[in-house]
Amino acid sequence: MTRTIGIGVIGMGWMGMLHSQSYQQIPYLFADSDIEPHLVICADEVEARAQKAKRILGFERYSTDWRDVIADPDVQVVNITAPNNLHVEIVKAAAAAGKHIMCEKPVGRNPQETAEIEYAARQAGVLSFVGFNYRWAPLVQYTQQLIQEGKLGKLTHYRGRFFAMYGSNPNSVLSWRFQEDVAGLGTLGDLMSHVGDMAHMLVGPVKRLVASRETFIQKRPLATYGEGTHFTISTGGPQGEVTNEDYVGAMVEFENGTRGTFEVCRAIFGPKCEHAFEINGTQGAVSWNFEKMNELHAYLPDGTSGHDGYTQLYSGPEHPFHASINPGPAVALGYNDLKVIEAHQFLKSVAENKQGVPGFAEALAVAELQDAMIRSWESGTWEDVKSLRK
Ligand SMILES: NC(=O)c1ccc[n+]([C@@H]2O[C@H](COP(=O)([O-])OP(=O)(O)OC[C@H]3O[C@@H](n4cnc5c(N)ncnc54)[C@H](O)[C@@H]3O)[C@@H](O)[C@H]2O)c1
């Protein structure tokens, strides 16, 4: 039986537009689940953005006040794609109104806010989902299968990183991401949240770590209100101060004994969007890089030493979720496809009234990792990962 789910979206920038389009694709890409998303209302404080989203995406109405989304009786699901400083207030209001919540990472501005958010949703008994979209790449899912089936043996090493170029040019504008009062943490929130979630999914929880941080570019040109993205470049205008970190690096020990490193940077030359991992076990190894997300390098020796070595696999219909997007082996998927898979996983959990993964519990686990990194860069020593659950 078709299940119609009323959706309200808050924040119609890059992610708000993409999440909305992703919901729209569910009925034909995931036809079997009989879910029919209904775009009810969108909100943005910049009226032109809300108006444009309504017009081109087909929302029934728009508002410049996000509270109208929460109050709308036709909305069952609130999608939060506004800047991080609004997440706590919006989640609390949505949870109090009994609405299910899709919230973009890093969820809170800092670990404490994420813990508050997780608590608010848990107390209200609403379902949550988080935009850790890289999980959904078919070859990442396949890597998880290989690990669970024991194909890599016992894991010994994990190296996770996210090197992005969006801040490598000193003239990349001072978007909200570089401002502590709006974004909260810098790359520890923006990029390390993805690295931490990926490592948790593939390897498991971290026991202890030692971390350091750096802000390589201290000042940037001011952004124009309501225009552009964090990829926008501007020259010649007034400058403002960057108030959170560009870089975080950590050495980690997982609870299962795996040793590893996590590294993230937004001001690095060379990699453009290198969200990558390398995993080594006692019987095999794999490596993956989002820049070539449809390729997996797998070392799965079969005892024939003459041709031992890494093999390059391409994403295809035999890997999880690929066939929902297209039926062809090596017919490449892209970033936006991961958002469609994510949107479907969320609405499926809503239709079944069953908490999905990753929800706020998984975001809290990442917040606990971030909390230990902050303590470590302050103390300069190893720190244990501790529970922040309220
Ligand atoms: N999962 C991912 O890969 C990924 C990628 C990018 C961004 N994000 C996350 O998505 C969220 C949004 O990021 P973005 O890149 O889309 O930002 P963006 O700046 O492109 O969009 C944010 C939008 O929110 C609007 N906004 C600001 N204040 C508002 C208010 N009071 N009420 C309603 N709307 C308001 C802005 O006008 C803007 O249109 C952030 O939490 C970010 O961390 C996740």
The ligand as an SDF file (V2000), in Angstrom:
LIG
                    3D

 44 48  0  0  0  0  0  0  0  0999 V2000
   26.4470   15.4400    4.2010 N   0  0  0  0  0  0  0  0  0  0  0  0
   27.1790   16.2160    3.4590 C   0  0  0  0  0  0  0  0  0  0  0  0
   27.9870   15.7480    2.6350 O   0  0  0  0  0  0  0  0  0  0  0  0
   27.0170   17.7050    3.5900 C   0  0  0  0  0  0  0  0  0  0  0  0
   27.5150   18.5740    2.5860 C   0  0  0  0  0  0  0  0  0  0  0  0
   27.3130   19.9380    2.7350 C   0  0  0  0  0  0  0  0  0  0  0  0
   26.6720   20.4280    3.8500 C   0  0  0  0  0  0  0  0  0  0  0  0
   26.2400   19.5780    4.8240 N   0  0  0  0  0  0  0  0  0  0  0  0
   25.5370   20.0990    6.0190 C   0  0  0  0  0  0  0  0  0  0  0  0
   24.2790   20.6150    5.5740 O   0  0  0  0  0  0  0  0  0  0  0  0
   23.9170   21.7870    6.3020 C   0  0  0  0  0  0  0  0  0  0  0  0
   23.7040   22.9390    5.3150 C   0  0  0  0  0  0  0  0  0  0  0  0
   24.8880   23.1310    4.5630 O   0  0  0  0  0  0  0  0  0  0  0  0
   24.8560   23.7980    3.0940 P   0  0  0  0  0  0  0  0  0  0  0  0
   26.1780   23.5530    2.4810 O   0  0  0  0  0  0  0  0  0  0  0  0
   23.6370   23.3850    2.3770 O   0  0  0  0  0  0  0  0  0  0  0  0
   24.7580   25.3220    3.5170 O   0  0  0  0  0  0  0  0  0  0  0  0
   24.2230   26.5450    2.6340 P   0  0  0  0  0  0  0  0  0  0  0  0
   24.8560   27.7570    3.2240 O   0  0  0  0  0  0  0  0  0  0  0  0
   24.3800   26.2590    1.1760 O   0  0  0  0  0  0  0  0  0  0  0  0
   22.6520   26.5340    2.9440 O   0  0  0  0  0  0  0  0  0  0  0  0
   22.1150   26.9010    4.1800 C   0  0  0  0  0  0  0  0  0  0  0  0
   20.7950   27.5940    3.9170 C   0  0  0  0  0  0  0  0  0  0  0  0
   20.1620   27.8710    5.1790 O   0  0  0  0  0  0  0  0  0  0  0  0
   19.5680   29.1440    5.0830 C   0  0  0  0  0  0  0  0  0  0  0  0
   19.3230   29.6970    6.4250 N   0  0  0  0  0  0  0  0  0  0  0  0
   20.1530   30.4090    7.2170 C   0  0  0  0  0  0  0  0  0  0  0  0
   19.5140   30.7970    8.3350 N   0  0  0  0  0  0  0  0  0  0  0  0
   18.2390   30.3240    8.2440 C   0  0  0  0  0  0  0  0  0  0  0  0
   17.0810   30.4140    9.0810 C   0  0  0  0  0  0  0  0  0  0  0  0
   17.1060   31.0710   10.2390 N   0  0  0  0  0  0  0  0  0  0  0  0
   15.9400   29.8020    8.6730 N   0  0  0  0  0  0  0  0  0  0  0  0
   15.8990   29.1290    7.4800 C   0  0  0  0  0  0  0  0  0  0  0  0
   16.9690   29.0300    6.6470 N   0  0  0  0  0  0  0  0  0  0  0  0
   18.1140   29.6140    7.0280 C   0  0  0  0  0  0  0  0  0  0  0  0
   20.5580   29.9490    4.2630 C   0  0  0  0  0  0  0  0  0  0  0  0
   19.9680   31.1220    3.7320 O   0  0  0  0  0  0  0  0  0  0  0  0
   20.9420   28.9350    3.1970 C   0  0  0  0  0  0  0  0  0  0  0  0
   20.0830   28.9930    2.0810 O   0  0  0  0  0  0  0  0  0  0  0  0
   25.0490   21.9940    7.3180 C   0  0  0  0  0  0  0  0  0  0  0  0
   24.7010   21.4440    8.5390 O   0  0  0  0  0  0  0  0  0  0  0  0
   26.2280   21.2480    6.7070 C   0  0  0  0  0  0  0  0  0  0  0  0
   27.1610   20.7790    7.6690 O   0  0  0  0  0  0  0  0  0  0  0  0
   26.3800   18.2240    4.6920 C   0  0  0  0  0  0  0  0  0  0  0  0
  1  2  1  0
  2  3  2  0
  2  4  1  0
  4  5  1  0
  4 44  2  0
  5  6  2  0
  6  7  1  0
  7  8  2  0
  8  9  1  0
  8 44  1  0
  9 10  1  0
  9 42  1  0
 10 11  1  0
 11 12  1  0
 11 40  1  0
 12 13  1  0
 13 14  1  0
 14 15  2  0
 14 16  1  0
 14 17  1  0
 17 18  1  0
 18 19  2  0
 18 20  1  0
 18 21  1  0
 21 22  1  0
 22 23  1  0
 23 24  1  0
 23 38  1  0
 24 25  1  0
 25 26  1  0
 25 36  1  0
 26 27  1  0
 26 35  1  0
 27 28  2  0
 28 29  1  0
 29 30  1  0
 29 35  2  0
 30 31  1  0
 30 32  2  0
 32 33  1  0
 33 34  2  0
 34 35  1  0
 36 37  1  0
 36 38  1  0
 38 39  1  0
 40 41  1  0
 40 42  1  0
 42 43  1  0
M  CHG  2   8   1  16  -1
M  END
$$$$
